[in-house]
Amino acid sequence: MKDVQNLIDTRGVDIQKVGIKGLELPLVVQRKDAENITIYSTATVGVSLPAHYKGTHMSRFVEVLNEWREKNILGIDIKGCLEAVIQKLNAKSGYIKFEFKYFIDKKSPVTEISAPMCYDCLFEGVLDNYGEEDEEYKFYLGIKVPVTTLCPCSKEISKYGAHNQRAIVSVKITYPQEEHIWLEDLISNVESCASSELYPLLKREDEKFITEHAYENPKFVEDVLRDVVLMLRKNEIIDSFEVECESLESIHNHSAWAYQSEG
């Protein structure tokens, strides 16, 4: 059968990334101090396409991911999966991202009742100039951590009480391939930078503790961002990072927001 994708294109435009987005598939993920688990993920994967190629072969992306999934190492060996994609598509560079929900059993602070807490996470890999002397690979680990912030200004000017709200701290880091950072550790470290952590299940004793703890630990969105930045700077494994904190304000119809990137 005639393969139109292999025809020559004359417009002279190299495409940096072309592939598939929104592919749903199981993902095997390493857990700290536990066996690997299989979770639901959404994949985005692409490769570079030289100007003279009319199109890429979309089905081959799914073939590789399905083959790699059966090896039971998706989520552990992102570079190996990316290399397989590049080889299959005969490309020079490739990109892959897995977005997924990650559950961690979390105990309430006083009654110590355990329930699963959900976090949005991602694994992302970029491999350029595959097989050449200047080959470059980067792995990104990303998390979104919901926390509580309590406004220092509101506490200072009010006779009683202070407005507080949920905030989302987004962190994306890179580190060397031979190193490893656990999702559980990164999430816990980010949570410690807020006015208070969030919990999936609380009794009255827990709610009292959290309310009072946040009141004694007021933080602007700037405070949370700076504390996260300092925490990441202290980690000698991390090469670069992006941090974003969005406070979903309870007294405004807009959010307070702060962003920092380094490395």
N, C-alpha and C positions, 0 to 999 in steps of 0.2 A: 504494500500500500504506500501511496505517496506520503512523505512526511514533510508537511509544509513548514514545520518549525526549523528544519535544517536548511531552508532556502536562504539565500544571501540577501541581507538588508543593505541598502545603499545610502541611508541617511547619515551615517557616520556618528552615531550616538552610542557610546559605551553605557551600559546600565550597571549601576553599582550593586543593586540588590534586586533580584527578581525570584519569586518563588510562591509559597503558599502561606496563608495566614488563617488562624482560627481552626486548626486541625485538633480535634479532641482525641486524646489517647491516654492510656494508663502510663504512669511514670513511677519508676522505682527510685525511692529516695532513702538515703542513709539517715538514721536517727541516732542521736547521742545516747549511748548506753542502752541501746535496744537494737532489735533486728530491723533490717530494711523493711519498708512498707511500700505498698503500691497505692498511689493516689491518682486522682483525676487531674489532668493538666490540659492546657490549650497551647499549642505550638505554633510558632512563626519561624519559618526557615527559608533562606534564600541564598543565591550565589551570584557572583558577578557574571555578566554576559557581554562578550566582545561585540563591537559595533557591527561586525559583518554577519552575526547570527540573527535571524529573524525572531526566534523565540527559544525558550528553554523547555524541558520536558517535565511538566508538572507531576506526572504520575510517579516519576523516579524519586521525588522527595518522600512521598508516602511509602514507597517500597523500602527505602533505606530506614526510615523511622520504624517501620513495622519489623524489619529484620533486627534492628538494634534493640528494640523493645524486648524481643524474644530472647536476647542474650542476657536479660535481667540486669543490665548495668546502665540503663538510661538514668540520668540524674546523678550518676557517679562519675562516668567518663564522658563529659560533654565534648572534650576535644576529640576523642576517638570517634564519636558520632558525627562531629562536624567534618572530620577528615573523610569519613565514609561518604558523606553527602557530596563533598567536593570531587572526590574520585569518581563517583557515579555520574556526576554532571559534567565532568571534564572541565572544571573551573579553576581559577587561580585564588579565589577568596570565597569565604562563606560566612553566613550569619545564622544563629539559631537562638531561640528564646522559648523557654517553658514557663508559663505562668500557672500558679496552682494555689490551692488552699492548703494550709498546713495547720494541723491541730496539735495542741500541746495540753496535756492534762495539767490543770492549775488548781491549787488549793486556796480556799478563801483564807484571809489573813488571821482570823481568830478561831472560827469553828473548824477550819482545815477540812472543809468538804471539797472533794475534787470533782471537777467537771471539765469537759474539753473547751479550750479557747481557740478561736480561729484567727489566723493571720494570712494576709495575702503575701505571697512570696514569688520570686522568680530566679531562674538560672538563665544566664545569657552568655553566649560565646561568640567571639569574632576571630577568624583566622584569615590572615592576609598573606599573599605570596606563598602559597602552599608549596612545599618541596624545594624552595629556593633558599639561598644563604641568608637572605634578609627576612625569612619567615617570621611572622609575629602573631602570637596568640594571646588573647585576653579573655579572662573569665570574670563575669560580674555576678555578684550575689545581691539580691534585692529583697527588702522587707517593707511592709507597711504595718506600723504598730499603733493601735489605738490606746490613748492614755487620757488622763484627766489633767487639766490646768486650772488653777485658781488665781484670779487676778490680784496682784499685789496692790494696785492702786485702789481697787474696790474695797479691799480689806482695810486699807489705811484710812479712807475717807468715810467709811460707813460706821454707824454706831454699833451695828451688829450684822453679822453675815458678810458674804462676799460672793460675787457671781463666779460660777465655775462652769466648765463645759468639757466636752470631749474634744480631743485634738488627735490628729493623725500625723505621726512621724514617719516619713519615708526615707530610707537609707539604701544606698547602692554603693557597693565597695568592690575593689579589685585587689587581688593578692596573688603571689606566685603560684604556679601550678603545683609545685611540690608541697605547698602548705595547705592547711585546712582550717576553716572556721565553721563552727556548728551554728545552725540556725537558732537553736535553743539559747546559746550563749549570747549571740548578737541581739536577739529579741529581749532577753533579760537585761542586758546592759542598757539598751535604749529605754526600757520601762523605768529603770532606776533614775533616769534624768528628768522625769516628769514630777508634777505635784503629787500624783498618785498613780498607781497601776489600775487597770481595769480587771474585773473578774467576772466569769460567766455565771457564778452562783453565789449569792450572798444571803446570810441571815441577818437579823437586826444587829447582833453584836458586831458582825463584819461591817455593816453599813456605818455604824457609829464610828468604828475605827478609821474607815476610809475618809469619812467626812472630816473628822478631826485631824487626821494626818495631812490631808490636802490643805486644810486651813492653816496648819503650822508650816506648810511648805509651799507658799505662793510662788508662782512663776509666770512671767510673761512668755509669749511665744519666742521672744529673743533669748530669754533665759534657758529655755529648753533646748533651742538650737545650739547655743554656745556650749552647754554641758555635753550635748551629744558630740559636737565637734572635738572638744577636749578629750572625751572618752576614746574617740576614734584615733586621734593623734597619738595617744599613749600606746596603741596597739602597733608594735613594730612590724607585724606581718603585713598590714594594710598598705598598699601602694598609693591608692587614690580613693576618693569617696565623694559622693553627693549626699547632702542632707536637706530635707524639706520638712518644715513643720507648718501645718495648717490647723489653726484653732477655730473650731466651728462655734462662733460666738453665740452666747445665749441671750445677750442684750442687744445684738445688732442683726440685721438681715444680710450680713456679709461676714467673711472670715478674716482673721488676722493671719499673716503669713510671713515666713522667713525662709531663706535659702542660702546654702553655702556649698561650694565645691572646692576641693584641693587635690593636688597631685596630677 
